[in-house]
Amino acid sequence: MPEINVFEPYVKNKPIEEVLETMKSIQSDIKFIKEYIRKIEIRKQLEEEKQKEIENEYVKPTPGWFW
């Protein structure tokens, strides 16, 4: 005959508690993913700004009266 553990209902998580724990972990994962995407977007934006600055620094020679 199997032994009956009297404390099992108190030790074992209820199904709703398990769901809540998984939801918390999923929420933290989503938060991490959002922050990572923001960082990538900011990097791209900074790279584009650097490219624009480099393009604006280049001065095209204008044909003057001598040429």
Biotite code that builds the C-alpha atoms (Angstrom):
import biotite.structure as struc

atoms = struc.array([
    struc.Atom([0.000, 0.000, 0.000], chain_id="A", res_id=1, res_name="MET", atom_name="CA", element="C"),
    struc.Atom([1.495, 3.390, -0.946], chain_id="A", res_id=2, res_name="PRO", atom_name="CA", element="C"),
    struc.Atom([2.291, 5.846, 1.761], chain_id="A", res_id=3, res_name="GLU", atom_name="CA", element="C"),
    struc.Atom([0.085, 8.883, 2.022], chain_id="A", res_id=4, res_name="ILE", atom_name="CA", element="C"),
    struc.Atom([1.905, 12.140, 2.542], chain_id="A", res_id=5, res_name="ASN", atom_name="CA", element="C"),
    struc.Atom([-0.175, 14.334, 4.805], chain_id="A", res_id=6, res_name="VAL", atom_name="CA", element="C"),
    struc.Atom([1.789, 17.500, 3.923], chain_id="A", res_id=7, res_name="PHE", atom_name="CA", element="C"),
    struc.Atom([1.521, 17.099, 0.153], chain_id="A", res_id=8, res_name="GLU", atom_name="CA", element="C"),
    struc.Atom([-1.313, 19.627, -0.316], chain_id="A", res_id=9, res_name="PRO", atom_name="CA", element="C"),
    struc.Atom([0.738, 22.234, 1.534], chain_id="A", res_id=10, res_name="TYR", atom_name="CA", element="C"),
    struc.Atom([3.999, 21.605, -0.304], chain_id="A", res_id=11, res_name="VAL", atom_name="CA", element="C"),
    struc.Atom([2.686, 21.267, -3.823], chain_id="A", res_id=12, res_name="LYS", atom_name="CA", element="C"),
    struc.Atom([1.807, 24.411, -5.779], chain_id="A", res_id=13, res_name="ASN", atom_name="CA", element="C"),
    struc.Atom([-1.731, 24.846, -6.886], chain_id="A", res_id=14, res_name="LYS", atom_name="CA", element="C"),
    struc.Atom([-2.306, 24.983, -10.638], chain_id="A", res_id=15, res_name="PRO", atom_name="CA", element="C"),
    struc.Atom([-3.106, 28.684, -10.568], chain_id="A", res_id=16, res_name="ILE", atom_name="CA", element="C"),
    struc.Atom([0.156, 29.410, -8.747], chain_id="A", res_id=17, res_name="GLU", atom_name="CA", element="C"),
    struc.Atom([2.096, 27.531, -11.417], chain_id="A", res_id=18, res_name="GLU", atom_name="CA", element="C"),
    struc.Atom([0.365, 29.553, -14.123], chain_id="A", res_id=19, res_name="VAL", atom_name="CA", element="C"),
    struc.Atom([1.149, 32.796, -12.299], chain_id="A", res_id=20, res_name="LEU", atom_name="CA", element="C"),
    struc.Atom([4.810, 31.828, -11.998], chain_id="A", res_id=21, res_name="GLU", atom_name="CA", element="C"),
    struc.Atom([5.052, 31.041, -15.697], chain_id="A", res_id=22, res_name="THR", atom_name="CA", element="C"),
    struc.Atom([3.317, 34.330, -16.523], chain_id="A", res_id=23, res_name="MET", atom_name="CA", element="C"),
    struc.Atom([5.854, 36.229, -14.433], chain_id="A", res_id=24, res_name="LYS", atom_name="CA", element="C"),
    struc.Atom([8.718, 34.521, -16.216], chain_id="A", res_id=25, res_name="SER", atom_name="CA", element="C"),
    struc.Atom([7.142, 35.231, -19.601], chain_id="A", res_id=26, res_name="ILE", atom_name="CA", element="C"),
    struc.Atom([6.640, 38.884, -18.653], chain_id="A", res_id=27, res_name="GLN", atom_name="CA", element="C"),
    struc.Atom([10.269, 39.216, -17.660], chain_id="A", res_id=28, res_name="SER", atom_name="CA", element="C"),
    struc.Atom([11.322, 37.613, -20.958], chain_id="A", res_id=29, res_name="ASP", atom_name="CA", element="C"),
    struc.Atom([9.121, 40.013, -22.915], chain_id="A", res_id=30, res_name="ILE", atom_name="CA", element="C"),
    struc.Atom([10.574, 42.967, -21.030], chain_id="A", res_id=31, res_name="LYS", atom_name="CA", element="C"),
    struc.Atom([14.102, 41.802, -21.845], chain_id="A", res_id=32, res_name="PHE", atom_name="CA", element="C"),
    struc.Atom([13.219, 41.378, -25.533], chain_id="A", res_id=33, res_name="ILE", atom_name="CA", element="C"),
    struc.Atom([11.664, 44.871, -25.698], chain_id="A", res_id=34, res_name="LYS", atom_name="CA", element="C"),
    struc.Atom([14.763, 46.442, -24.135], chain_id="A", res_id=35, res_name="GLU", atom_name="CA", element="C"),
    struc.Atom([17.001, 44.558, -26.562], chain_id="A", res_id=36, res_name="TYR", atom_name="CA", element="C"),
    struc.Atom([14.959, 45.737, -29.551], chain_id="A", res_id=37, res_name="ILE", atom_name="CA", element="C"),
    struc.Atom([15.117, 49.352, -28.293], chain_id="A", res_id=38, res_name="ARG", atom_name="CA", element="C"),
    struc.Atom([18.887, 49.115, -27.983], chain_id="A", res_id=39, res_name="LYS", atom_name="CA", element="C"),
    struc.Atom([19.171, 47.809, -31.536], chain_id="A", res_id=40, res_name="ILE", atom_name="CA", element="C"),
    struc.Atom([16.946, 50.620, -32.849], chain_id="A", res_id=41, res_name="GLU", atom_name="CA", element="C"),
    struc.Atom([19.025, 53.235, -31.013], chain_id="A", res_id=42, res_name="ILE", atom_name="CA", element="C"),
    struc.Atom([22.235, 51.763, -32.475], chain_id="A", res_id=43, res_name="ARG", atom_name="CA", element="C"),
    struc.Atom([20.793, 51.945, -35.983], chain_id="A", res_id=44, res_name="LYS", atom_name="CA", element="C"),
    struc.Atom([19.669, 55.518, -35.426], chain_id="A", res_id=45, res_name="GLN", atom_name="CA", element="C"),
    struc.Atom([23.126, 56.540, -34.185], chain_id="A", res_id=46, res_name="LEU", atom_name="CA", element="C"),
    struc.Atom([24.776, 54.877, -37.184], chain_id="A", res_id=47, res_name="GLU", atom_name="CA", element="C"),
    struc.Atom([22.449, 56.747, -39.549], chain_id="A", res_id=48, res_name="GLU", atom_name="CA", element="C"),
    struc.Atom([23.227, 60.048, -37.810], chain_id="A", res_id=49, res_name="GLU", atom_name="CA", element="C"),
    struc.Atom([26.962, 59.379, -38.138], chain_id="A", res_id=50, res_name="LYS", atom_name="CA", element="C"),
    struc.Atom([26.537, 58.642, -41.850], chain_id="A", res_id=51, res_name="GLN", atom_name="CA", element="C"),
    struc.Atom([24.607, 61.886, -42.336], chain_id="A", res_id=52, res_name="LYS", atom_name="CA", element="C"),
    struc.Atom([27.312, 63.837, -40.485], chain_id="A", res_id=53, res_name="GLU", atom_name="CA", element="C"),
    struc.Atom([30.002, 62.295, -42.681], chain_id="A", res_id=54, res_name="ILE", atom_name="CA", element="C"),
    struc.Atom([28.013, 63.133, -45.815], chain_id="A", res_id=55, res_name="GLU", atom_name="CA", element="C"),
    struc.Atom([27.447, 66.703, -44.618], chain_id="A", res_id=56, res_name="ASN", atom_name="CA", element="C"),
    struc.Atom([31.154, 67.197, -43.845], chain_id="A", res_id=57, res_name="GLU", atom_name="CA", element="C"),
    struc.Atom([32.174, 66.407, -47.417], chain_id="A", res_id=58, res_name="TYR", atom_name="CA", element="C"),
    struc.Atom([32.292, 69.594, -49.422], chain_id="A", res_id=59, res_name="VAL", atom_name="CA", element="C"),
    struc.Atom([31.787, 69.159, -53.125], chain_id="A", res_id=60, res_name="LYS", atom_name="CA", element="C"),
    struc.Atom([34.029, 71.361, -55.225], chain_id="A", res_id=61, res_name="PRO", atom_name="CA", element="C"),
    struc.Atom([31.995, 73.960, -57.020], chain_id="A", res_id=62, res_name="THR", atom_name="CA", element="C"),
    struc.Atom([33.060, 75.106, -60.441], chain_id="A", res_id=63, res_name="PRO", atom_name="CA", element="C"),
    struc.Atom([34.464, 78.591, -60.038], chain_id="A", res_id=64, res_name="GLY", atom_name="CA", element="C"),
    struc.Atom([35.408, 81.179, -62.546], chain_id="A", res_id=65, res_name="TRP", atom_name="CA", element="C"),
    struc.Atom([38.879, 79.651, -62.900], chain_id="A", res_id=66, res_name="PHE", atom_name="CA", element="C"),
    struc.Atom([37.783, 76.150, -63.870], chain_id="A", res_id=67, res_name="TRP", atom_name="CA", element="C"),
])
